[in-house]
Amino acid sequence: MKSQKLSEKGIKRFNLENAEQSIEKSKKAVPVKEWNNFDDYFKEEFEDRYNNKKWYERVKDFFVYSIGWNVRNWWIDTKWYFHNLKCFQPMLKSWRSWDYKYQIDLFVFGLKQLADAIDRYGNEEDVSRNKKVAAIRSLIAEIELDYQDTVDKRFSSMHSYFSKIIKYSDGSVSHICTDEDAYVKDRERYHAALKKARKAHYDKIFKLIIGQDDDKLNQMVKDKYEALSEEEKKKFDPYVARVELFDGSGIEGWWD
């Protein structure tokens, strides 16, 4: 990843011409006052300053910061309401509050919107952005995976192995289990396999949601650095190495 340098125009725009001198001055600055806590500092530096404002300044602040910001927020909320109404229309007609499946469907729907938005409009550099999008899509695929169907294929029909169906002359039908012990053992194996598949399924889901362990990731970067020669260590960039070792998981990082 290449570092970007500010142009002369950018330096002037952000008033950075004397940035180094300002930093040096701040290092040599002498403290003039101390506060024991933030509340005291805030009261003395900001509240008292506001209380000493003239009445017309307070009226102006009221219209600008109270009414003005409330109107602005109302407009933004209204705009997004209608945007979201159109976006979530497919979910609205199928939403049912009493079944967990719809909670999961809504989560998956939101993840799909997030992955598409980051993929299309994300400003992050390509390597980490693509990894995040891939991790989100992996999570979606894992959630939509029917782990029970996988187990059912291995134990397609327990009843059929140990069953006898008898139809009588009056048209009635009865089912007889020919080997009760074998059936019970097979059922126990089925539920054990289902429990194992369920645990693996949710382990993958929550591993993708929680993300990589930060300490382990830092250790991986350190190990990569230690494995280099002295000449390579001089060119080593820990940030670039971290991006390379990052797998894109972790819902707290899925934003742009």
N, C-alpha and C positions, 0 to 999 in steps of 0.2 A: 504494500500500500504506500503510495507516494504522499509525502507531506506537502501541504499547500502553503505558499508564501503570499502574504498580503502585498498588493500593489501599492505604489506610492499614494494613489488616490484613496485606497482603503485605509492606509496609515493615517492620512489626514482626516478622513471621515470619522474614525474612531479616536482621534486625538492621541495617537500613539507616538508622535514625534519625540516627545520627551519622556517616554515610558520608563526607560532605564534610569534616567535621572530622578524620576519620581520615586522609583523603588528604592534607590540609594538614599534619598531624603527620608523616606518612611522608616528605613532601618535606623537612621540617626535621630528620628523624632523623639522628643522627650515627653513622657506622660505628664499630663496636666491635671487629671482628675480620675478618680476611681469610684466604682459603684459596687456594692456588695452583691447585688443580684440584678437580673434583667428588668424586673418590675420597677425598681427605683430608677434605673436608667431610662426606661421608656417614659415614665411619668415626668421626669425632669426635662428630658430632651424633646419629647413630642406632645404629651398631654398639656403641659404648661404653656408650650408654644402655641398650641391650638386655642387654649382658653384666653390667651392674650390677643387673639386676632380680633380685628374690628368686625362690627356686626355685619357689614355688607360682604366681607370675606367669608363669614360663616354662611350667609345666605347663598352665596355662590357655590361654596363647597356642598351645601345641601342639595342644590339642583344638579350639580355635576356628578357627585359621588353617590348620593342616595337615589334620587329619581332617575338620573341619567343611566347609572349602571343597572338599575332594576329594569328599565325599559329595554336596555341593550340585551340583558340576560333573557328577558321575556321573548324578544324577537329571535334570539338564537335557539332557545328551547322550542319555540313554535315551528321554526324552520326545520329543525331536526326531527320534530314529532312527525311531520308529514313525510319527510324523507324516510324515516324508519317505518312508518305505516305502509308505504309502498314496498319497502325492502322485506319486511317480515310478513307480508300478506299470505304467502304460502303456509307459514306456521300458524297464523291466526285462525284459519278455518279448520285446522286439525288439532288445535290445542285442547287438551283435557287435563284438568288440574289434579285428578285423583289417581293417575297412573304414573309411576316413575319413568316409564318409557318416554313420555312427552318432555320430561325435564331433560333427559339425555338428548332427545332430538333437538331441543332448543339450544343446548350447549354445542352440539355438532354443527348446527346451522350457523351459530355465531362464529365458530372456529373457521368454517368455510369462508365466511365474509372477511374475517381477519386475514386469512392466508392470501386471498385474492387481493385485498387492499395493500398488504405489504409487498406482494409480488409486483403489482402494477405501479404503485405510487411511492414505494419506500425510498427514502433518501439515503439509507445506510449503504455502505460499500457492499459490493456484490457478494463477497465470500460469506460473511456472517449473515447477510440478509437471506441468501439462498438456503443456508443451513437452517435458519429459523423456519422458513416456509416449508422445507422438507420435513422438519420435526413436527410442525403443526399437521401436515398432511398424514404423517405416520400415525399421529395420535388419532386423527379422524378414522383412518383405516382400522386401527386397533379397536376403537370403540364400536365401530360398525361390524367388526368380526363376530360371527355367531359361534362362540366357542362350544356351545352346547351341541350344535349341529355336527361339529367335528367329532365329539364323543359319541353322538348318536350313530354316526356312520360305522364306528367300531363295534357298537352294540346295537345293531340296526333294529332288532325286534326280539327282546328277551323272551317274550311270550312264545314266539314261534319255535324256539328251540325245545321247549318242554311242554308243548301244548297238544291237546287232542280236542278237536271240535266234533261234537256229535249232534246230528239233526234227527229228530224223532218224527214219527208218522203224523203227529198232530201239527207239525210245522215248527215246533219250538226247537231252540238251539241251546246247547250248554257247552261250557268250556271246562276242560279237566286238565289240571297240571300233572303231568306224568312223572316229574321228578322234582319234588318240592325243595329238597336240599340243594340240588344243583341250581335251581332257579334263584334261591336266596343268595347263594354265593355269587352268582352272576350279577345279581342286582347290587350286591355290596361292591363288587368290582366296578360296576358302572358308576355308582355314586362316588366312589373313591377317585375314579378317573375324572369325573365331572368337577369334583372339589379341587383337584390338582390343576385342571385346565382353567377353572375360574380364578384361582389364586394367581396363576401365571399371567392371565389376561389382565387382571387389575394391577398387578405389579408393574407390567409394561406401561399401562395407562398413567399411573401415578409417578413412575420414574420419568416419563416425558413431561408431566406437569411440573414436578419439583425441579427437575433439571440436574445438571452436573454438580457434584460437590465442589465448592469453590476452593477449598483447601487442597483437594486432590488435583484440581486443574492447575493451581499454582505450583504444586509439587512436580507435575508433568512438565511445566515450563522450565522449572529449575533443573530437572533431570536432563532435559534436552540441551540446556546451556552447559551443564557439566560434561556432557558427552562430546562437546566440540573441542577443536584444537584451539590453541591460544590465538592464532590468527583469525579463526572464525568467530571467536568470542567478541572480538573488537567490532565486528559487523552485526552482532546479534541484536535483534530488536525484540524485547519481551512482549510488546503489544501484538506484533505480527505473529509471534509464536503462539500467543494465547488465542488469537483468532483462528489460526490453523488447527489448534487442538480442541477448540470449542465445537460441540456437536449440534448446537442450535436448540437444545431442549431448555425447558424452564419457562413457564407461562408468564412470569414477572418480567421477562425480557422481550415478550412478543408485542412490541409496540413500535411506532416510528413517528 
